[in-house]
Amino acid sequence: MDNKKTAVMFKAFCDENRLHILELLRDGERCACEILEEMKITQPTLSHHMKILCDAGVVSGRKEGKWMHYSISEEGLEKIRNCLDYFTKHSDRASEKSCCKK
């Protein structure tokens, strides 16, 4: 596990605006103009949040004319699922005897 990359992934989920963007993208690709209208935020604020989501691999974007279109990245979500599994499943070492005596 690369902790730096993992921290970037989890940062994507640590803001209510980014979670709202992910909710909007659940139904499929959305144009930035639609996201802006729905969220009532400025374009620079949306760009900031989309950069974090895209850097984390959670969202992918494609340019069409002057607008960006965003969608959830299934590949990115799979990486996050694997990361969660890594941190939440017990390792083989969990069964080893504790160094602390009761």
Contact map, one row per residue, 1 for C-alpha under 8 A:
111001000000000000000000000000000000000000000000000000000000000000000000000000000010000000000000000000
111111000000000000000000000000000000000000000000000000000000000000000000000000000000000000000000000000
111111100000000000000000000000000000000000000000000000000000000000000000000000000000000000000000000000
011111110000000000000000000000000000000000000000000000000000000000000000000000000000000000000000000000
011111111000000000000000000000000000000000000000000000010000000000000000000000000000000000000000000000
111111111100000000000000000000000000000000000000000000000000000000000000000000000010000000000000000000
001111111110000000000000000000000000000000000000000000000000000000000000000000000000000000000000000000
000111111111000000000000000000000000000000000000000100110000000000000000000000000000000000000000000000
000011111111100000000000000000000000000000000000000000111100000000000000000000010000000000000000000000
000001111111110000000000000000000000000000000000000000010000000000000000000000000000000000000000000000
000000111111111000000000000000000000000000000000000100010000000000000000000000000000000000000000000000
000000011111111001000000000000000000000000000000000110010100000000000000000000000000000000000000000000
000000001111111101100000000000000000000000000000000000000000000000000000000000000000000000000000000000
000000000111111101100000000000000000000000000000000000000000000000000000000000000000000000000000000000
000000000011111111100000000000000000000000000000000000000000000000000000000000000000000000000000000000
000000000000111111110000000000000000000000000000000000000000000000000000000000000000000000000000000000
000000000000001111111000000000000000000000000000100000000000000000000000000000000000000000000000000000
000000000001111111111100000000000000000000000000110010000000000000000000000000000000000000000000000000
000000000000111111111110000000000000000000000000000000000000000000000000000000000000000000000000000000
000000000000000111111111000000000000000000000000000000000000000000000000000000000000000000000000000000
000000000000000011111111100000000010000000000000000000000000000000000000000000000000000000000000000000
000000000000000001111111110000000000000000000000000000000000000000000001000000000000000000000000000000
000000000000000000111111111000000000000000000000000000000000000000000000000000000000000000000000000000
000000000000000000011111111001000010000000000000000000000000000000000000000000000000000000000000000000
000000000000000000001111111111000000000000000000000000000000000000000111000000000000000000000000000000
000000000000000000000111111100000000000000000000000000000000000000000001000000000000000000000000000000
000000000000000000000011111110000000000000000000000000000000000000000000000000000000000000000000000000
000000000000000000000000111111000000000000000000000000000000000000000011000000000000000000000000000000
000000000000000000000000101111100000000000000000000000000000000000001111000000000000000000000000000000
000000000000000000000001100111110110000000000000000000000000000000001110000000000000000000000000000000
000000000000000000000000000011111110000000000000000000000000000000111100000000000000000000000000000000
000000000000000000000000000001111111000000000100000000000000000000111100000000000000000000000000000000
000000000000000000000000000000111111100000000000000000000000000000100000000000000000000000000000000000
000000000000000000000000000001111111110000000000000000000000000000000000000000000000000000000000000000
000000000000000000001001000001111111111000000000000000000000000000000000000000000000000000000000000000
000000000000000000000000000000011111111111100100000000000000000000000000000000000000000000000000000000
000000000000000000000000000000001111111110000000000000000000000000000000000000000000000000000000000000
000000000000000000000000000000000111111100000000000000000000000000000000000000000000000000000000000000
000000000000000000000000000000000011111110000000000000000000000000000000000000000000000000000000000000
000000000000000000000000000000000001111111000000000000000000000000000000000000000000000000000000000000
000000000000000000000000000000000001101111101100000000000000000000000000000000000000000000000000000000
000000000000000000000000000000000001000111111100000000000000000000000000000000000000000000000000000000
000000000000000000000000000000000001000011111110000000000000000000000000000000000000000000000000000000
000000000000000000000000000000000000000001111111000000000000000000000000000000000000000000000000000000
000000000000000000000000000000000000000011111111100000000000000000000000000000000000000000000000000000
000000000000000000000000000000010001000011111111110000000000000000000000000000000000000000000000000000
000000000000000000000000000000000000000000111111111000000000000000000000000000000000000000000000000000
000000000000000000000000000000000000000000011111111100000000000000000000000000000000000000000000000000
000000000000000011000000000000000000000000001111111110000000000000000000000000000000000000000000000000
000000000000000001000000000000000000000000000111111111000010000000000000000000000000000000000000000000
000000000000000000000000000000000000000000000011111111100000000000000000000000000000000000000000000000
000000010011000000000000000000000000000000000001111111110000000000000000000000000000000000000000000000
000000000001000001000000000000000000000000000000111111111110000000000000000000000000000000000000000000
000000000000000000000000000000000000000000000000011111111111100000000000000000000000000000000000000000
000000011000000000000000000000000000000000000000001111111100000000000000000000000000000000000000000000
000010011111000000000000000000000000000000000000000111111110000000000000000100000000000000000000000000
000000001000000000000000000000000000000000000000000011111111000000000000101110000000000000000000000000
000000001001000000000000000000000000000000000000000011111111000000000001111110000000000000000000000000
000000000000000000000000000000000000000000000000010011011111100000000111100100000000000000000000000000
000000000000000000000000000000000000000000000000000001001111110000000111100000000000000000000000000000
000000000000000000000000000000000000000000000000000001000011111000011110000000000000000000000000000000
000000000000000000000000000000000000000000000000000000000001111100011100000000000000000000000000000000
000000000000000000000000000000000000000000000000000000000000111111111000000000000000000000000000000000
000000000000000000000000000000000000000000000000000000000000011111111000000000000000000000000000000000
000000000000000000000000000000000000000000000000000000000000001111110000000000000000000000000000000000
000000000000000000000000000000000000000000000000000000000000001111110000000000000000000000000000000000
000000000000000000000000000000111000000000000000000000000000001111111000000000000000000000000000000000
000000000000000000000000000000110000000000000000000000000000111111111100000000000000000000000000000000
000000000000000000000000000011110000000000000000000000000000111100111110000000000000000000000000000000
000000000000000000000000100011110000000000000000000000000011110000011111000000000000000000000000000000
000000000000000000000000100111000000000000000000000000000011100000001111100000000000000000000000000000
000000000000000000000100110110000000000000000000000000000111000000000111110010000000000000000000000000
000000000000000000000000000000000000000000000000000000001111000000000011111110000000000000000000000000
000000000000000000000000000000000000000000000000000000000100000000000001111111000000000000000000000000
000000000000000000000000000000000000000000000000000000001100000000000000111111100000000000000000000000
000000000000000000000000000000000000000000000000000000011110000000000000111111110000000000000000000000
000000000000000000000000000000000000000000000000000000001100000000000001111111111000000000000000000000
000000000000000000000000000000000000000000000000000000000000000000000000011111111100000000000000000000
000000000000000000000000000000000000000000000000000000000000000000000000001111111110000000000000000000
000000001000000000000000000000000000000000000000000000000000000000000000000111111111000000000000000000
000000000000000000000000000000000000000000000000000000000000000000000000000011111111100000000000000000
000000000000000000000000000000000000000000000000000000000000000000000000000001111111110000000000000000
100001000000000000000000000000000000000000000000000000000000000000000000000000111111111000000000000000
000000000000000000000000000000000000000000000000000000000000000000000000000000011111111100000000000000
000000000000000000000000000000000000000000000000000000000000000000000000000000001111111110000000000000
000000000000000000000000000000000000000000000000000000000000000000000000000000000111111110000000000000
000000000000000000000000000000000000000000000000000000000000000000000000000000000011111111000000000000
000000000000000000000000000000000000000000000000000000000000000000000000000000000001111111000000000000
000000000000000000000000000000000000000000000000000000000000000000000000000000000000111111100000000000
000000000000000000000000000000000000000000000000000000000000000000000000000000000000001111111100000000
000000000000000000000000000000000000000000000000000000000000000000000000000000000000000011111100000000
000000000000000000000000000000000000000000000000000000000000000000000000000000000000000001111111000000
000000000000000000000000000000000000000000000000000000000000000000000000000000000000000001111111000000
000000000000000000000000000000000000000000000000000000000000000000000000000000000000000001111111000000
000000000000000000000000000000000000000000000000000000000000000000000000000000000000000000011111100000
000000000000000000000000000000000000000000000000000000000000000000000000000000000000000000011111110000
000000000000000000000000000000000000000000000000000000000000000000000000000000000000000000000011111000
000000000000000000000000000000000000000000000000000000000000000000000000000000000000000000000001111110
000000000000000000000000000000000000000000000000000000000000000000000000000000000000000000000000111110
000000000000000000000000000000000000000000000000000000000000000000000000000000000000000000000000011111
000000000000000000000000000000000000000000000000000000000000000000000000000000000000000000000000011111
000000000000000000000000000000000000000000000000000000000000000000000000000000000000000000000000000111
